[in-house]
Amino acid sequence: MEEGMTEDDVLYFQRRAGAELELAQRATKPEVVAAHHRLAEAYLDRIASVEPARQVEHA
């Protein structure tokens, strides 16, 4: 797992990504939709960066 990243951190990033995707769906301006998608992607990227380490820990 990424240095200093806890399971709580991963859960936080998952919740934030979901919230950003919901906000993107509700937004009406293309630039706002894009901004929410970029934020969701950033949160998901953080999760993806630790997934290989998490799988090894749970093996």
Secondary structure as GFF3:
##gff-version 3
##sequence-region A 1 59
A	DSSP	alpha_helix	7	26	.	.	.	ID=ss1
A	DSSP	alpha_helix	30	58	.	.	.	ID=ss2
###
